[in-house]
Amino acid sequence: MASQSTSTVPRLTLIVAATPKRLGIGRNGQLPWRIPAELAYFARVTKACPPNKRNAVIMGRKTYDSIPPKFRPLPERLNVILTRQKGWTLPEDELLKGAVVREGFTEALEALGNDENIHRVFIIGGAEIYRETIKHQEADRVLLTVVEGEGLDDVEGEKACDTTFEEARPVIEEKEGWTRRSDEELREWTGETAELLGGVAKGVKYEYRMYTR
Ligand SMILES: NC(=O)c1ccc[n+]([C@@H]2O[C@H](COP(=O)([O-])OP(=O)(O)OC[C@H]3O[C@@H](n4cnc5c(N)ncnc54)[C@H](OP(=O)(O)O)[C@@H]3O)[C@@H](O)[C@H]2O)c1
């Protein structure tokens, strides 16, 4: 990522769902929970933009692979898939539907920063991509869904998540310049209108939060 040429590097928003204690985000290459309302929130927020514009979602190759083929690329958003494998590409139809493959952050971000049709740039995971992004000052906003099992071991338990995002601890603890914004600010930024920013699905509690630095 080019941290010097800030004029062409867009601001980045990480959008992530994690358990509050271990910051678990994945299991066996998938999400450790199934919360349809949270997936719908993710889709609404990452799609929301003014007319004639679209948002970009940047993800690691493994996260792209984890999306069922019939749902990818994620519609109404430019999907940017990062890989280090030279020449790795996607089937023609997925490229035509709005996916691009990039071999590095710098290349990906500079292209987006120079694209006037792009409104917001979201980093949608997984762990490796979140970790690399959060080191950089351009990443100044985190939309965090806190996912907590009410006594459910399979969500917060030691065995539940094999992938964690430990680097988000300063965010959730409001250290190193990170501050939790109010629910009103979250609604204003995301366009969400629901009174409740979260809910409970099969005993799993989820809560939408926004942090900035
Ligand atoms: N809870 C959530 O909100 C959330 C969100 C998304 C994903 N997840 C979960 O996270 C897990 C996947 O995370 P992960 O860390 O294993 O994989 P990942 O971050 O999705 O993908 C890693 C891959 O991205 C590519 N990559 C990473 N850094 C790169 C760079 N600087 N330049 C170019 N390519 C780069 C490499 O692809 P190549 O190997 O092809 O070179 C690398 O293997 C899954 O369990 C998924 O369900 C959770």
The ligand as an SDF file (V2000), in Angstrom:
LIG
                    3D

 48 52  0  0  0  0  0  0  0  0999 V2000
  -16.1220  -12.4130   10.2780 N   0  0  0  0  0  0  0  0  0  0  0  0
  -15.9420  -11.6870    9.1840 C   0  0  0  0  0  0  0  0  0  0  0  0
  -16.4010  -10.5360    9.0990 O   0  0  0  0  0  0  0  0  0  0  0  0
  -15.1660  -12.2600    8.0280 C   0  0  0  0  0  0  0  0  0  0  0  0
  -15.0460  -11.5480    6.8380 C   0  0  0  0  0  0  0  0  0  0  0  0
  -14.3110  -12.1110    5.7820 C   0  0  0  0  0  0  0  0  0  0  0  0
  -13.7240  -13.3600    5.9350 C   0  0  0  0  0  0  0  0  0  0  0  0
  -13.8680  -14.0120    7.1070 N   0  0  0  0  0  0  0  0  0  0  0  0
  -13.2500  -15.3280    7.3000 C   0  0  0  0  0  0  0  0  0  0  0  0
  -11.8350  -15.1810    7.2500 O   0  0  0  0  0  0  0  0  0  0  0  0
  -11.2700  -16.4330    6.8100 C   0  0  0  0  0  0  0  0  0  0  0  0
  -10.3360  -16.1660    5.6390 C   0  0  0  0  0  0  0  0  0  0  0  0
   -9.2740  -15.3210    6.0780 O   0  0  0  0  0  0  0  0  0  0  0  0
   -7.7550  -15.6120    5.6600 P   0  0  0  0  0  0  0  0  0  0  0  0
   -6.8660  -14.7160    6.4210 O   0  0  0  0  0  0  0  0  0  0  0  0
   -7.5240  -17.0830    5.7660 O   0  0  0  0  0  0  0  0  0  0  0  0
   -7.7280  -15.2990    4.0790 O   0  0  0  0  0  0  0  0  0  0  0  0
   -8.0010  -13.9590    3.2340 P   0  0  0  0  0  0  0  0  0  0  0  0
   -7.4610  -12.7650    3.9510 O   0  0  0  0  0  0  0  0  0  0  0  0
   -9.4090  -13.9260    2.7760 O   0  0  0  0  0  0  0  0  0  0  0  0
   -7.1290  -14.2580    1.9310 O   0  0  0  0  0  0  0  0  0  0  0  0
   -5.7530  -14.4210    2.0300 C   0  0  0  0  0  0  0  0  0  0  0  0
   -5.1870  -14.4410    0.6300 C   0  0  0  0  0  0  0  0  0  0  0  0
   -5.2500  -13.1340    0.0680 O   0  0  0  0  0  0  0  0  0  0  0  0
   -4.1240  -12.9200   -0.7760 C   0  0  0  0  0  0  0  0  0  0  0  0
   -3.3480  -11.7980   -0.2390 N   0  0  0  0  0  0  0  0  0  0  0  0
   -3.1590  -11.4470    1.0600 C   0  0  0  0  0  0  0  0  0  0  0  0
   -2.3890  -10.3330    1.1480 N   0  0  0  0  0  0  0  0  0  0  0  0
   -2.1150   -9.9580   -0.1290 C   0  0  0  0  0  0  0  0  0  0  0  0
   -1.3560   -8.9030   -0.7030 C   0  0  0  0  0  0  0  0  0  0  0  0
   -0.7320   -7.9790    0.0520 N   0  0  0  0  0  0  0  0  0  0  0  0
   -1.2730   -8.8270   -2.0290 N   0  0  0  0  0  0  0  0  0  0  0  0
   -1.8740   -9.7310   -2.8290 C   0  0  0  0  0  0  0  0  0  0  0  0
   -2.6050  -10.7680   -2.3370 N   0  0  0  0  0  0  0  0  0  0  0  0
   -2.7230  -10.8750   -1.0040 C   0  0  0  0  0  0  0  0  0  0  0  0
   -3.3450  -14.2410   -0.7920 C   0  0  0  0  0  0  0  0  0  0  0  0
   -3.9530  -15.0050   -1.8340 O   0  0  0  0  0  0  0  0  0  0  0  0
   -3.1620  -16.1690   -2.6280 P   0  0  0  0  0  0  0  0  0  0  0  0
   -3.0130  -17.2950   -1.6730 O   0  0  0  0  0  0  0  0  0  0  0  0
   -4.0530  -16.4750   -3.7960 O   0  0  0  0  0  0  0  0  0  0  0  0
   -1.8470  -15.5580   -3.0520 O   0  0  0  0  0  0  0  0  0  0  0  0
   -3.7160  -14.8380    0.5540 C   0  0  0  0  0  0  0  0  0  0  0  0
   -3.5680  -16.2370    0.6160 O   0  0  0  0  0  0  0  0  0  0  0  0
  -12.4540  -17.3210    6.4350 C   0  0  0  0  0  0  0  0  0  0  0  0
  -12.7730  -18.1680    7.5390 O   0  0  0  0  0  0  0  0  0  0  0  0
  -13.5660  -16.3210    6.2130 C   0  0  0  0  0  0  0  0  0  0  0  0
  -14.8670  -16.8760    6.3810 O   0  0  0  0  0  0  0  0  0  0  0  0
  -14.5670  -13.4930    8.1490 C   0  0  0  0  0  0  0  0  0  0  0  0
  1  2  1  0
  2  3  2  0
  2  4  1  0
  4  5  1  0
  4 48  2  0
  5  6  2  0
  6  7  1  0
  7  8  2  0
  8  9  1  0
  8 48  1  0
  9 10  1  0
  9 46  1  0
 10 11  1  0
 11 12  1  0
 11 44  1  0
 12 13  1  0
 13 14  1  0
 14 15  2  0
 14 16  1  0
 14 17  1  0
 17 18  1  0
 18 19  2  0
 18 20  1  0
 18 21  1  0
 21 22  1  0
 22 23  1  0
 23 24  1  0
 23 42  1  0
 24 25  1  0
 25 26  1  0
 25 36  1  0
 26 27  1  0
 26 35  1  0
 27 28  2  0
 28 29  1  0
 29 30  1  0
 29 35  2  0
 30 31  1  0
 30 32  2  0
 32 33  1  0
 33 34  2  0
 34 35  1  0
 36 37  1  0
 36 42  1  0
 37 38  1  0
 38 39  2  0
 38 40  1  0
 38 41  1  0
 42 43  1  0
 44 45  1  0
 44 46  1  0
 46 47  1  0
M  CHG  2   8   1  16  -1
M  END
$$$$
